[in-house]
Amino acid sequence: MSSLEEIAAGVRAGSLDPVELVEDALRRASDAAELNAVVYLDVEGARKAAATHDRTGALAGVPVLVKELIEVEGLPYRCGSASMDEVGRRDAEVVRRLRAAGAIVVGLSHTHEFAYGCTGVSNRVGACRNPHDLSRMTGGSSSGSAAAVAAGVVPLAIGTDTAGSVRIPAALCGVVGFKPSYNTIPADGVFPLSQSLDHVGVLTRTAADATYALAALADLSPLDVGTPRLGFVANPEYLQLSPGVLSAWSAAVERFGGVEVQLPDWSHGFTTAANLQGPEAVANHLARSQDRYQPDVQQRLREAAQVQSAEYERAREDAVLITRELDALLEQVDAVLTPTVLTTAPLISEADTADGGLAVRKRLLTNTRLANLTRHAAISLPLPTDGLPVGLQVIAASNEKAAAVACWLEAQR
């Protein structure tokens, strides 16, 4: 399939028609309706934008889906919740940048309600389904963005990532998810989960496409790291892998080479991130009636309300120290590699177990939370596998270095 750069170049040169690109995306969205990945198609708006397109921009004519908790002027603004029935009054900053680069917004993608979940199961319209197996989760919360890219509906989708919400569904659906460093793409116009941890990111088919998209939306300069110095995580918590993930991870370690490294203490980092996220999430929902929220989101907010103010303040202090520790490690290597998720996509039914899906959520979140806490760039790449998709996480000191390492890894396949 054509890359983002090739699509945009074709539109600028006149060999590709934005109208045809949009019609193709609309058709593919209809064909993939069983995934529940697209919650709203802006048929009239997308067709009008295509028909009047000026054939300019780094993303000229590229059809794109936007996660439904990102405000788009004139489109439904519901955040996946039955408690909301609003219409976007303005474009979020990322949408403004998409349009300025020539992209065409064709619709809105499914999110776990208010982005407060990593399974992609809880939404006013039901669960999002994995294109590789409809009985399995996509992961979340940028569930529809990952599923739509994996199914070929669009070549680019926008997501948000507070604890792994771009990278987790990317890994489970077999696409690339790039969470750039904090505020690379401002979260203005995004319904907040945790302002200290929220990032806006992109989902694409390849690392090269993710790099190109980020360069079109933010200040990303090309960087050549040559053969990168790679660090492979050795902390045991990151390596409690299911058989399919273990096989793909072991093959990657052998193929790419590098040194073993210890990331900051997992338990301390995980607790610190949770204690930052919880109070901020509670504050963001304090003025809203939660009676129609999904049960798991209600439960998560109740649990978050138990975090004391002293624990929150301590978390803010500890985040600085943990960030310095990771900064020091990233001076020794160009990137740290980990499995993105400990397991392949769980069954959707596993979200409704006796423990409320707690065990599943932990296995999905274990490896991704650190990069939100420290605000470093992190990318999930699909690894070769004979079974369900497996993701490889790249954590680096800068967007440029993360992109360069990810593209180098992609080229080694």
Disulfide bonds with the S-S distance in Angstrom:
none
